Amino acid sequence: MKRLLIASLICCTFSAEAGQTISISPAQIKTLGIETTSLTSQTNGTSQRLPGEIVVPIEQARIVSAPQPGLIDQVMVAAGQQVKQGQVLAHLSSPELVALQRDHLQALSQHKLSENAFKRDSELYKDGIIAERRYLTTETAHDELNALLNERRQALRLSGMSPQAIKQLESSGVYTNGLSLSAPIDGVILEQMVTAGQRVDSATPLYRIGKLSPLWLEMHVPTQALNGIKLGMPARVSNTEATGKVIAIVPSINKLDQTALVRVLLNKGINTLAPGQMVEAEIAQSGNNKNSFSVPKSSLVQVSNAKNVNQSFVFVKAKNGFEARPVSVVGNVGNQSLIAGNFTGNEQIVASGTAMLKAKMQGIGEE
């Protein structure tokens, strides 16, 4: 044999030079199984498509629940309808509400009597007609009834009665046996969880309302793809006009699938998206670097220099072989790597067979 492969016997350190050309014939290229692929320009470098879910931002979602147990006797809106803040959604009839109104009116009556007694004793005390002890006793009783009235008024507010309805009750003394449940925000009814004629307990969810602009996109990104993702990077939902930017990278890894939550705020072109929709999105990773390109990971080779520092190269097809071209690795996503280097964008690079070229570049297997 004229050639002896001694790769198993030789371990050497080699300093590759930029522009070094490895001469190789077309027949050798075919024999060694070397294949090339086109260099893909990444003017606005993006990651591979990542799955995600469209969700409503937490500050734009509200749950309307029953403030009291009772019967839903009327439903005014359904899922999918637009509503305005203050718009009536449903009506709740509640016997418990009648009892709360009765207690409030009793406390109001006692408070009025106490207030009159306190004013009378205040005047008598100033004139020296009554003792200080009686005056203090009357004052204490008035303060207690004042606190009781405030407590009963707050109970009515928590039960769902508006301040205007409470004033109407105090002035007229006429009870109401039901509550009109209103929308707390402008938005869309995302979910209707109750029907007319249904009995509900206190705090039973009735409606879910959401404001659908802007929206969030939440993606579970593999850990190997996180290094290339930064806050503020632009993102785009595939096959739509929806765009936004990364606003959060949750610093916690899911131990089951080794992914992290990345949240994108979508504020443009979101008319075709809906909460709960599963989509694919791309995150720009290399900004406007005109010398940024996407290559298969198999195209990258690393060679240690004299200082034992790894240098990254790709093999570019030349006239009589292949040229070792140094590159900087910007990031890795899936089976692709984002690189920066001195390229025109029209080059053909080796995608498979790089191990053979690396060995030949280092002189392994030569005569």
C-alpha positions in Angstrom: 0.0 0.0 0.0 1.3 3.5 -0.9 -0.9 5.2 1.7 -1.1 4.2 5.4 -3.9 5.6 7.6 -2.2 6.4 11.0 -5.1 8.5 12.6 -5.2 6.0 15.4 -1.5 6.4 16.2 -1.1 10.2 15.7 -2.6 12.9 17.9 -1.5 16.2 16.8 -2.3 19.9 17.3 -2.8 21.9 14.1 -3.2 25.6 13.6 -5.4 26.1 10.5 -4.8 29.1 8.4 -7.6 31.2 6.9 -7.8 30.6 3.2 -6.0 27.3 3.3 -7.1 25.2 0.3 -7.4 21.4 0.5 -6.8 19.9 -3.0 -9.1 17.0 -3.8 -10.3 15.6 -7.1 -14.0 15.0 -8.1 -13.4 11.3 -7.9 -12.2 11.6 -4.4 -15.2 13.8 -3.5 -17.5 11.0 -4.7 -15.5 8.2 -3.0 -15.3 10.0 0.4 -19.1 10.8 0.3 -18.5 14.6 0.5 -21.7 16.5 0.0 -22.2 20.3 -0.3 -25.2 22.6 0.4 -25.9 26.3 -0.3 -25.1 28.9 2.3 -28.3 30.4 3.7 -28.1 34.1 4.4 -29.7 35.3 7.6 -30.0 39.1 7.2 -32.6 39.0 10.0 -31.4 35.8 11.5 -34.2 33.7 12.9 -34.5 30.5 14.9 -36.2 27.4 13.7 -39.9 27.4 14.0 -40.9 26.9 17.6 -44.4 25.9 18.8 -46.4 28.1 21.2 -49.8 29.1 22.5 -51.7 32.3 22.2 -52.9 33.6 25.6 -54.5 36.7 27.0 -52.1 38.8 29.2 -53.1 38.3 32.8 -53.8 42.0 33.4 -56.3 41.9 30.5 -58.4 39.0 31.7 -61.3 39.0 34.3 -63.5 36.4 35.8 -67.1 37.4 36.7 -68.4 35.3 39.6 -71.5 35.1 41.7 -71.2 37.4 44.7 -74.0 35.6 46.5 -75.7 32.1 46.2 -78.9 32.2 44.2 -80.6 31.6 40.9 -79.4 32.9 37.5 -82.8 34.0 36.1 -81.6 35.9 33.1 -78.5 35.8 30.8 -77.9 38.7 28.5 -74.6 37.9 26.6 -72.9 34.8 25.3 -69.4 33.7 24.4 -67.9 35.6 21.5 -69.8 38.9 22.1 -68.1 42.2 22.6 -69.0 44.0 25.9 -68.3 47.4 27.4 -67.4 48.1 31.0 -70.5 48.3 33.1 -72.7 46.4 30.6 -75.1 44.0 32.3 -74.2 40.3 31.7 -76.7 38.4 33.8 -79.2 38.8 36.6 -79.0 36.9 39.9 -81.9 36.4 42.3 -80.7 35.8 45.9 -82.7 35.4 49.2 -79.4 36.0 51.1 -79.3 39.5 49.5 -82.7 40.3 51.1 -81.3 39.4 54.5 -78.3 41.6 54.1 -80.5 44.6 53.1 -82.7 44.0 56.2 -79.6 44.0 58.5 -78.3 47.1 56.8 -81.5 49.0 57.3 -81.7 47.9 61.0 -78.1 49.2 61.5 -79.0 52.4 59.7 -82.1 53.0 62.0 -80.0 52.3 65.2 -77.3 54.6 63.9 -79.8 57.5 63.5 -81.1 57.1 67.0 -77.6 56.9 68.4 -76.6 60.0 66.5 -79.5 62.0 67.9 -78.7 60.8 71.4 -75.1 61.7 71.0 -75.9 65.3 69.8 -78.4 65.7 72.7 -75.9 64.5 75.3 -73.1 66.6 73.8 -75.2 69.8 74.4 -76.2 68.7 77.9 -72.6 68.0 78.8 -71.4 71.4 77.5 -74.1 73.0 79.7 -73.0 71.0 82.7 -76.3 69.3 83.1 -75.1 65.7 82.8 -72.0 64.0 84.1 -69.0 63.2 82.0 -69.4 59.5 82.4 -72.8 59.6 80.7 -71.5 61.6 77.9 -68.6 59.1 77.3 -71.0 56.2 77.5 -73.2 57.8 74.8 -70.2 58.6 72.6 -68.9 55.0 72.8 -72.3 53.6 71.9 -72.5 55.9 68.9 -69.0 54.9 67.7 -69.9 51.2 67.9 -73.1 51.7 65.9 -71.2 53.8 63.3 -68.7 50.9 62.9 -71.6 48.4 62.6 -73.2 50.5 59.9 -70.0 50.7 57.9 -69.6 46.9 58.2 -73.2 46.3 56.9 -72.7 48.8 54.0 -69.4 47.0 53.1 -71.2 43.6 53.2 -73.7 45.0 50.6 -70.9 46.1 48.3 -69.2 42.7 48.5 -72.6 41.1 47.7 -72.6 43.0 44.4 -74.7 46.0 45.1 -73.5 49.3 43.6 -73.0 52.4 45.7 -76.0 53.9 43.9 -78.2 50.9 44.7 -77.2 51.2 48.4 -78.1 54.9 48.5 -81.4 54.0 46.9 -82.1 51.4 49.5 -81.2 53.8 52.4 -83.4 56.5 51.0 -86.4 54.5 50.0 -86.2 51.4 52.3 -87.4 49.2 49.4 -85.7 45.9 49.1 -84.4 44.4 45.9 -84.3 40.6 45.4 -81.6 40.4 42.8 -78.4 41.7 41.4 -77.4 42.8 37.9 -73.9 41.5 37.2 -71.8 43.8 35.0 -68.7 43.6 32.9 -65.6 44.9 34.8 -63.7 45.8 31.6 -64.2 46.3 27.9 -63.5 43.0 26.0 -64.8 39.8 24.5 -66.7 37.1 26.3 -64.2 34.2 26.1 -66.2 31.7 28.0 -69.8 31.5 29.3 -70.0 29.1 32.3 -73.6 29.5 33.3 -77.1 29.3 31.8 -80.5 30.8 32.7 -82.2 28.8 35.4 -79.0 27.5 37.0 -78.5 27.7 40.8 -75.0 28.9 41.8 -73.1 29.1 45.0 -71.1 32.2 46.1 -67.9 32.7 44.1 -69.1 30.4 41.2 -67.4 31.6 38.0 -70.0 32.8 35.5 -68.1 34.5 32.7 -64.5 34.9 31.5 -63.8 38.2 29.8 -60.6 39.2 28.0 -59.2 42.2 26.1 -57.6 40.8 22.9 -55.1 43.5 22.1 -52.2 43.0 22.6 -51.7 39.2 23.1 -49.1 37.0 24.5 -47.4 34.1 22.8 -45.9 31.5 25.2 -43.4 29.1 23.9 -41.6 26.2 25.6 -38.1 26.5 24.1 -35.5 23.7 24.4 -32.5 24.6 26.6 -30.1 24.3 23.7 -31.9 27.1 21.9 -32.0 29.5 24.8 -28.5 30.9 24.3 -29.5 32.7 21.2 -32.6 34.3 22.6 -32.5 37.6 24.4 -35.1 40.1 25.8 -36.3 42.6 23.2 -35.6 40.3 20.2 -38.3 40.6 17.4 -40.5 37.6 16.8 -43.1 36.7 14.1 -45.9 34.1 14.1 -45.4 31.9 11.0 -48.0 32.2 8.2 -49.5 35.4 9.7 -48.7 39.1 9.9 -48.5 39.0 13.7 -45.2 40.4 15.1 -43.9 41.4 18.5 -40.9 41.1 20.8 -39.6 38.9 23.6 -40.6 40.3 27.0 -39.8 37.4 29.4 -37.5 34.4 29.6 -38.6 32.5 32.7 -35.5 31.4 34.6 -36.8 27.9 35.4 -36.3 24.7 33.4 -39.1 22.1 33.1 -37.4 18.9 34.4 -39.7 16.7 32.3 -38.9 18.0 28.9 -35.9 20.4 29.6 -37.6 23.5 28.2 -38.0 27.0 29.4 -40.9 29.4 29.0 -40.3 32.3 26.6 -43.0 34.9 26.4 -43.6 37.2 23.4 -45.8 40.3 23.4 -47.7 40.4 20.1 -49.0 43.9 19.3 -49.3 44.0 15.5 -51.2 41.9 13.0 -53.0 39.9 15.6 -56.6 40.1 14.2 -56.4 36.4 13.0 -55.2 35.0 16.3 -57.3 33.8 19.2 -56.6 32.7 22.8 -55.8 29.0 23.1 -54.6 28.8 19.4 -51.5 26.7 18.9 -49.0 28.3 16.4 -45.4 28.3 15.3 -43.2 31.3 15.6 -39.7 32.5 14.7 -37.5 34.7 16.9 -34.8 36.9 15.2 -31.5 36.1 16.8 -28.8 38.0 14.8 -30.3 41.4 14.3 -29.2 43.1 11.1 -25.8 41.4 10.8 -25.3 41.2 7.0 -22.6 38.6 7.4 -24.8 36.2 9.4 -25.7 32.8 7.9 -27.4 29.6 8.8 -25.6 26.3 8.2 -26.2 22.7 9.3 -24.4 21.8 12.5 -22.6 19.0 10.6 -20.8 21.7 8.5 -18.9 23.1 11.5 -15.4 21.7 12.4 -13.2 22.7 15.3 -9.4 22.6 15.3 -7.2 23.4 18.3 -4.4 25.9 17.7 -1.0 26.0 19.4 -2.5 27.7 22.5 -5.0 24.8 22.7 -7.9 27.2 21.8 -10.6 25.8 19.5 -11.2 27.6 16.2 -14.4 27.0 14.2 -14.2 26.5 10.4 -16.4 25.5 7.5 -15.2 24.1 4.2 -16.1 26.2 1.2 -16.0 24.6 -2.3 -13.2 26.1 -4.3 -11.9 25.6 -7.9 -9.6 22.6 -7.1 -10.9 21.5 -3.8 -12.1 23.1 -0.6 -11.1 26.1 1.4 -11.1 26.2 5.2 -13.0 29.4 6.1 -12.9 30.6 9.8 -16.3 31.5 11.3 -17.8 32.8 14.6 -20.7 30.8 16.0 -23.6 33.2 16.9 -26.0 30.5 18.2 -27.4 27.0 17.8 -31.0 26.2 17.2 -32.1 22.6 16.5 -29.9 21.1 13.8 -28.8 24.5 12.5 -26.1 26.9 13.6 -26.0 30.7 13.0 -22.5 31.8 12.0 -20.8 35.0 11.1 -17.9 35.2 8.7 -16.5 36.6 5.4 -19.0 35.3 2.9 -20.8 36.7 -0.2 -23.7 34.4 0.4 -23.3 32.4 -2.9 -20.8 29.8 -1.5 -21.3 26.1 -1.4 -20.2 24.5 1.9 -19.6 21.0 2.9 -22.5 19.4 4.8 -21.2 15.9 5.2 -17.8 14.4 4.9 -16.1 17.2 7.0 -14.2 14.6 9.1 -12.4 13.4 6.0 -11.4 17.0 5.0 -10.4 17.8 8.6 -8.1 14.8 8.7 -6.6 15.7 5.3 -6.1 19.3 6.5 -4.2 18.0 9.5 -2.1 15.7 7.4 -3.5 12.5 8.9 -3.4 9.6 6.4 -0.8 11.2 4.0 2.0 9.1 2.6 
